[in-house]
């Protein structure tokens, strides 16, 4: 559960911080 939440948050942050370059 915690790992899933971490993956979701990490994925969202990575997607927002690193858009299509």
C-alpha atoms as one frame of an Amber mdcrd trajectory, in Angstrom:
protein
   0.000   0.000   0.000   2.690   2.462   1.034   4.846   1.348  -1.874   1.984
   1.935  -4.301   1.354   5.430  -2.924   5.081   6.150  -3.168   5.108   5.007
  -6.789   2.084   7.174  -7.620   3.575  10.270  -5.965   7.020   9.634  -7.465
   5.539   9.079 -10.923   3.425  12.239 -10.741   6.352  14.332  -9.515   8.652
  12.902 -12.197   6.045  13.517 -14.913   5.486  17.112 -13.772   9.173  17.847
 -13.204  10.329  16.131 -16.388   7.823  16.758 -19.205   8.349  15.654 -22.794
  11.862  16.896 -23.493
